Each structure stands twice: as structure tokens, then as C-alpha cells.
Amino acid sequence: MTAAMEVLPQSDLSVTTVADIIRLALAPVFLLSGIGAFLNVCTSRLSRIVDRSRQVEPLLLGSRGTEHDRWLGELKILDRRMKLVSWATGLSVLSAVLTCLVVALLFAANLTRLHYSTVIALLFIVAMMAIALGFSVFLYETQLGARAVRVRSELLQHTVDDGE
């Protein structure tokens, strides 16, 4: 404890000051909670895409002709979607890590009385850009997934003979 006190400069660090620092760091912590929820959505989506690709693989291997081409096309789309969700996840994790650094630097700046304001602002800006890009990639993936699920026109026009 004494060694830590020697490293930190003497300051008027009262309970009120620490409470103010925590209050200041609370908004980025709520942001981390939102990013965590988004990561949960990405993980669920990726899991469902992987499950579907595992269903399609044997169908592809057992098919020929136009049916084979259709399954191959779907598998290519699933592969693309997996990559996009992985990018969205990576960008979100990057944003979370940068947000953690923002919180840590907010405390460090107040404890050491050093001026990290420019670094903190830049880190926060990059964190917001990363999460915005992650959301954008995720939006693109959802649109790609919605287009891929379209019902084939021959199925929509299919009729059943009554046998009479």
C-alpha cells in the first residue's frame, strides 16, 4: 500500500472526487453493456448461420445439376454471411476494448493529474467509429440474409393435382 502511495502524486483525492470520477466513467460503462448485448446478437446469428451451413453441406454433396448449383449458391452466401458477422463481432470487440481504455484513462488522468484528454477523446472517437462500422456490417449481413431467403418462384406457382 505504501509503495502505491509513493508512485501516485499527492492529491486531494477525497471520496467525493472518486465518486465524481465514477460518475464520469459511467456512460462508457453503459456503452459496454450495449456492446455486450450486440455481441450476444452477433454470436447467436453466427451460430444459426453455421447450423444452416452444416445442413446444406450434405445436401450439396448428394445433389446434381441445377439442384447442386442452388445448394452451392446458398453455401457461398452462408460463407459470406459468416465472414460479415465475424467482422461485425471483431469491430464490436475493438470498440469495447477502446471503451475500456477510455474508462481506465479517465481514472488514471484523475489519479495522476496528467492531461490525457486528447488521448481519451481520440480513443472514444475511434471506439464510436468501430461500433458504427460494426453496426453497418451487421446491417449489410441482415440484408444479405433476407435476400437469400426469398422463396423460389416455381414453388410459389406450384399446384397440387387432386388426381381426378
C-alpha positions as CSV (number, residue, x, y, z in Angstrom):
1,M,0.0,0.0,0.0
2,T,2.8,2.4,0.8
3,A,4.6,1.7,-2.5
4,A,1.4,2.6,-4.4
5,M,1.1,5.8,-2.4
6,E,4.6,6.8,-3.3
7,V,4.0,6.2,-7.1
8,L,0.9,8.3,-7.2
9,P,1.3,12.0,-6.7
10,Q,-0.2,13.5,-3.6
11,S,-3.6,14.9,-4.4
12,D,-6.8,15.9,-2.7
13,L,-8.4,12.5,-3.7
14,S,-11.5,12.5,-1.5
15,V,-14.4,10.1,-1.6
16,T,-16.4,12.9,-3.4
17,T,-13.7,13.1,-6.1
18,V,-13.6,9.4,-6.6
19,A,-17.5,9.4,-6.8
20,D,-17.2,12.1,-9.5
21,I,-14.7,10.1,-11.5
22,I,-17.0,7.0,-11.3
23,R,-20.0,9.2,-12.4
24,L,-17.9,10.4,-15.3
25,A,-16.9,6.8,-16.3
26,L,-20.5,5.5,-16.0
27,A,-21.6,6.5,-19.5
28,P,-18.8,4.4,-21.2
29,V,-19.7,1.5,-18.9
30,F,-23.3,1.6,-20.1
31,L,-21.9,1.7,-23.6
32,L,-20.0,-1.5,-22.8
33,S,-23.3,-3.1,-21.7
34,G,-24.9,-2.3,-25.0
35,I,-21.9,-3.6,-27.0
36,G,-22.1,-6.8,-24.9
37,A,-25.8,-7.2,-25.9
38,F,-24.9,-6.6,-29.5
39,L,-22.1,-9.2,-29.3
40,N,-24.7,-11.7,-28.0
41,V,-26.9,-11.0,-31.0
42,C,-23.9,-11.5,-33.4
43,T,-22.9,-14.7,-31.7
44,S,-26.5,-16.1,-32.0
45,R,-26.7,-15.1,-35.6
46,L,-23.3,-16.7,-36.4
47,S,-24.4,-19.9,-34.7
48,R,-27.6,-20.1,-36.8
49,I,-25.6,-19.4,-40.0
50,V,-23.1,-22.2,-39.1
51,D,-26.0,-24.6,-38.3
52,R,-27.6,-23.9,-41.6
53,S,-24.3,-24.4,-43.5
54,R,-24.0,-27.8,-41.8
55,Q,-27.4,-28.7,-43.0
56,V,-26.7,-27.6,-46.6
57,E,-23.3,-29.4,-46.9
58,P,-24.6,-33.0,-47.2
59,L,-27.4,-31.7,-49.5
60,L,-24.8,-30.2,-51.8
61,L,-22.8,-33.4,-51.8
62,G,-25.8,-35.5,-52.7
63,S,-27.1,-33.3,-55.5
64,R,-26.5,-32.9,-59.2
65,G,-27.4,-30.4,-61.9
66,T,-29.4,-27.3,-61.1
67,E,-30.2,-28.5,-57.6
68,H,-26.4,-28.7,-57.0
69,D,-25.9,-25.2,-58.3
70,R,-28.7,-23.9,-56.0
71,W,-27.1,-25.6,-52.9
72,L,-23.7,-24.3,-53.9
73,G,-25.1,-20.8,-54.3
74,E,-26.7,-21.0,-50.8
75,L,-23.5,-22.3,-49.3
76,K,-21.5,-19.4,-50.8
77,I,-23.9,-16.9,-49.4
78,L,-23.7,-18.6,-46.0
79,D,-20.0,-18.4,-46.1
80,R,-20.1,-14.7,-47.0
81,R,-22.6,-14.1,-44.1
82,M,-20.3,-15.9,-41.7
83,K,-17.4,-13.6,-42.7
84,L,-19.6,-10.5,-42.3
85,V,-20.8,-11.4,-38.8
86,S,-17.3,-12.2,-37.8
87,W,-16.2,-8.7,-39.0
88,A,-19.1,-7.1,-37.1
89,T,-18.1,-9.1,-34.0
90,G,-14.4,-8.1,-34.3
91,L,-15.3,-4.4,-34.8
92,S,-17.6,-4.5,-31.8
93,V,-14.9,-6.1,-29.6
94,L,-12.4,-3.5,-30.8
95,S,-14.9,-0.8,-29.7
96,A,-15.4,-2.5,-26.3
97,V,-11.6,-2.7,-25.7
98,L,-11.2,1.0,-26.7
99,T,-14.0,2.0,-24.4
100,C,-12.3,0.1,-21.5
101,L,-9.2,2.1,-22.2
102,V,-11.2,5.3,-22.1
103,V,-12.6,4.3,-18.6
104,A,-9.1,3.3,-17.4
105,L,-7.6,6.6,-18.7
106,L,-10.3,8.6,-17.1
107,F,-9.3,7.2,-13.7
108,A,-5.6,7.4,-14.4
109,A,-5.8,11.0,-15.5
110,N,-7.6,12.0,-12.3
111,L,-5.3,10.0,-10.1
112,T,-2.1,11.2,-11.6
113,R,-3.2,14.6,-12.6
114,L,-1.8,14.1,-16.1
115,H,-3.5,15.5,-19.1
116,Y,-4.9,12.6,-21.1
117,S,-7.8,14.5,-22.5
118,T,-6.8,14.4,-26.2
119,V,-5.9,10.7,-26.0
120,I,-9.2,9.9,-24.2
121,A,-11.2,11.9,-26.8
122,L,-9.4,10.2,-29.7
123,L,-9.9,6.7,-28.2
124,F,-13.6,7.4,-27.8
125,I,-13.9,8.7,-31.3
126,V,-12.2,5.5,-32.7
127,A,-14.4,3.4,-30.4
128,M,-17.5,5.0,-31.8
129,M,-16.3,4.6,-35.4
130,A,-15.6,0.9,-34.8
131,I,-19.0,0.2,-33.3
132,A,-20.7,2.2,-36.1
133,L,-18.8,0.2,-38.7
134,G,-19.7,-3.0,-36.9
135,F,-23.4,-2.0,-36.9
136,S,-23.1,-1.2,-40.6
137,V,-21.5,-4.5,-41.5
138,F,-24.2,-6.3,-39.4
139,L,-26.9,-4.4,-41.3
140,Y,-25.4,-5.4,-44.6
141,E,-25.3,-9.1,-43.4
142,T,-29.0,-9.0,-42.4
143,Q,-30.0,-7.6,-45.8
144,L,-27.9,-10.3,-47.5
145,G,-29.6,-12.9,-45.3
146,A,-33.1,-11.5,-46.1
147,R,-32.4,-11.6,-49.8
148,A,-31.1,-15.2,-49.6
149,V,-34.3,-16.5,-48.0
150,R,-36.5,-15.5,-50.9
151,V,-38.9,-18.2,-51.9
152,R,-38.3,-19.5,-55.4
153,S,-40.9,-18.5,-57.9
154,E,-41.5,-22.1,-59.1
155,L,-42.5,-23.0,-55.5
156,L,-45.0,-20.1,-55.3
157,Q,-46.6,-21.2,-58.5
158,H,-46.7,-24.9,-57.6
159,T,-50.2,-26.6,-57.6
160,V,-51.2,-30.0,-56.5
161,D,-53.3,-32.3,-58.7
162,D,-56.3,-33.7,-57.0
163,G,-55.9,-36.9,-59.0
164,E,-59.3,-36.5,-60.7
